[in-house]
Amino acid sequence: MNAAGADDDLVLLRAVLDKAGVEIRSETCGGEGGLVRLGDRNIVFVPLHSAQPHIRQLYCDSIKKLAASLGHIPPRVRQLLGEEDWDG
């Protein structure tokens, strides 16, 4: 996959998270980042200077954890999640 395709995937994954009301924060953090729940908000922490493959994995992991409440998941996102046949 070319760099443009990778960028398109990140845009698509982020759009799914945005639609679900998930806040995405890019900041310095001591760990690998990931999805957390603070009160009634879901937030994905993305460590500064993370490479695209790591960001893509954080977004995919977050979508998997929230899948039951997301409704329709676009086919390309299901492919990225490794769940092409998923009926979610």
Buried (B, 14 or more C-beta within 10 A) or exposed (E): EEEEEBEEBBEBBBEBBEEBEBEBEBEEEEEEBBBEEEEEEBBBBBBEEBEEEBBBBBBBBBBBBBBEEBEEBEEBBBEBBEBEEBEB
